[in-house]
Every structure is written in structure tokens, then in C-alpha cells.
Amino acid sequence: MAKYNFCFPVRELSNDKIKLAPFNTSTHATEFLTLSSPHPSLYAHITRGPYASVEDFLTNFIHPVIDPDPACQLYAIIDKTRSTSQPTNDPSGALAGVIAYLSSSAQHLSTEIGFVIVLPAFQRTHVTSNAILLNKGDWGLEECNGTRIA
């Protein structure tokens, strides 16, 4: 099981259409890079990327930005309405992109949603709206003493 350094408890979030799974480099990195690499425009409005390889992604984003920072946590967005033909993918659906919590603070019970990358096949579908609603809705209610994260 992967270990995470996030300041809030890390868990999966899901509804009937999507699942947000904590990004696991051994499970998600290669697939994400394979699917996002042909579309460098996905990174046009993000301060990081595109990445030339999985090693580049890990060396220049995951290891220096996400892993050491307790205020950051990356999630894989899994579309549960689409099956996948790849055996290494999440069995509950197809990888649709990534989304992150940034500038999170347990002291202030706050977080920001950032680094949202939805792969082209999933754009203009239910994926982005459901990912954002899961993030704004019931995330962390138990962990944050009933405070909604907005």
C-alpha cells in the first residue's frame, strides 16, 4: 500500500459515476503519461509539464512537488461508466485524468483544488463536474468535524 504525506486522511471518494483514487505511481503514472503525452495542450494552463516520460513526470512533479508536501495530494479520476481494456488499470473503470488538493491546511480546515487534467476522451462529459462536486461535497466531513471544504 502506498504511503501519503497529506495533512488530511487519504481515502477514495466516489459516487455512481466516478471514483477519485489516491494517485499511486505504480498503478497510475505510466497509464496517465501514455494517455496524456499525445496531448501537450493539456498542460497549457498549468505551471508544470508536459512530461517526456514517466521518469520525467516522477522526477519533476511527483517527487519534488506532491510527495514531500503535506499540503498536496494527487488523485486519479476513474470514470466508472467506462470499462478499460488495460489489465493494469483500476478494475472499476477507465482513467479519466488527475486532480489535486493544494495549499491544504488541517489547522485552517481548508484546501484548494488544482492541477485538474481531464483527458480529451472524457472532456465535456460528466467527469469534471462530478470530480469537482466530490471534492466540494462530502470530502473530509468526519475528519474535519463536519466542516465542508469549499
Disulfide bonds with the S-S distance in Angstrom:
none
